[in-house]
Amino acid sequence: MKKSFISLCLLTSFVAFTSCSNAGEPLTGGEIVAGIPAKNTVTLVDLGAKTCIPCKMMVPILEELKTEYKGRAEVIFIDVHEKPDIAKPFTLMAIPTQVVYDRQGKEVFRHVGFLEKKALVEQLDNYLETK
C-alpha cells in the first residue's frame, strides 16, 4: 500500500510538472537561479513540496545534513509549489528530486524520489574530497 501511494505521488507530481519543465540540455554549470549552486562549495538542492509524502520523509534528513555540513556544503530546499519560477530551471520530472553540484557549480548527481541519508552523505563527502 505504501509503495503504491508513493508511486501515485510521484506520478501526480510528474503530471503537474510536465507543463512547466524545460526541455533541453542538462544543467552543466553556472548559476541556475540566484545563489544556486553556491559558489566555491558543494551544493545539495532538494526540490519537493510540503504536501508530498516522500518529500516530507526527506525533511528530517535535510535538517540533519544542514547541521552536519554547516560551513562545508550548502543544503537547500525549494518548495516547487510555493516557488515554481525558481524550480522551473531545474527541469524536473517528479518530486522529490535531489541535485548535487560540485565546487565548480557543475551538476554531478541527480536522483528522483526519496533518498536515504547514507546515499546523500556519500555524494556530499565524495565531492567535498574532490578538489
N, C-alpha and C positions, 0 to 999 in steps of 0.2 A: 504494500500500500504506500509506504513512504517513498520508494523509488518512483512509482508511477506519479505521485504528487509532484516530486521534484522534476520529473520529466515534463509534466504538464506546465510547471512554472517556467522551465527553460523554453518550451515551445511557445508559450504565450509571450514571453519576452522577445523571442525571435520574431514573431509576427509583428509585435509592436515596434520593433526597431528596424525592420526591413525598409520601411518608408523613410527612415532618417539616417540610414547608414551610407557612408561614402563608398562607392565602388572605385577601385583603383589600386594604386601601389601601396604596399605595406609601409608603415611608418619606419623610417630608417635613420633618423637623426634630426636634430634641431628641435626647437621649441614647438610643441603641439598646441598648447594653449599657454597663457601666461603662467610661468613658473613650473611648467611640466614639460619635460622632465627637469628636475632640479639640477642646477649647474654644478659640475665637478663632483658629483656623488651618485651613488646607485639610487634609483628611484623605483618604488613599487607603487603602482596605481591599481586600486581595486574599484571597478565600475559596477555598481549594483543599485539596489533600491531598498528603502526601509520596509517595503511591503513584500518583498520576495523572501521566501523561506530559506533557500540556500544562501542568500545574501545575509540574512540575519544570523546564520550559522557562522559566517565569516567575521562578524563584528568582534567577538572576544579575541580571535586570533590577531586581527589587525591592531587592536588596542595593545595587546602584548608586544607585538612587533614594534609599534611606535615607541613604546617604553624601552625595549631591549636594544633598539638600534638608534636611539636618540643621539644625534651628533655624528653618526656614522653613515646613515642612509635615511632617505625620506620615505615615509609611508603615507599615502594619500588615498582617501576615499572620496569618490564622486557619486552622488545620488543622481542617476540618469533621468529620473522623473522630475526632480527639482531643478536640474541644470542640464536640459537636453542640448543646449548650444555648446556647452563645454564637452559633453560626451560625444557629440557627433563626429569630431575629427578622429576618434579612436576606432572607427569602422567596426562597430560591434555586431556580432551575430546573435548573442544571447548574454544574459547576465546570470550570475556574476562573471566578470572577466577580470583576470589579473594580468597586468602587463609590467614587466621589469625592464628598466633601461640601465645601461652601463654608465660609467662616469662620463663618457663622451656623448651621452644622450641618444645612443642607438638602442632601438628595441632589440632585446636579446632573448626574451621569453614571453610567451603568451599562453594562457590557459583559460578555458571556458568551463564554468561550473565551480562547485565547491572544491577547495583545495586545502589539504591538511597543512598545519603549521610547519611540520617537518619538511615538506616539499618547498615551501616558501623560504624557510631558513636556509635550505640547501642552495637555492638560487641566489639569495642575497649574499651569503657567505662566498659563494663562487665568484661573484662579480666584485665583491669588496676586496678579495685577494688578488684579482687581476688588476695589474697597474696599467 
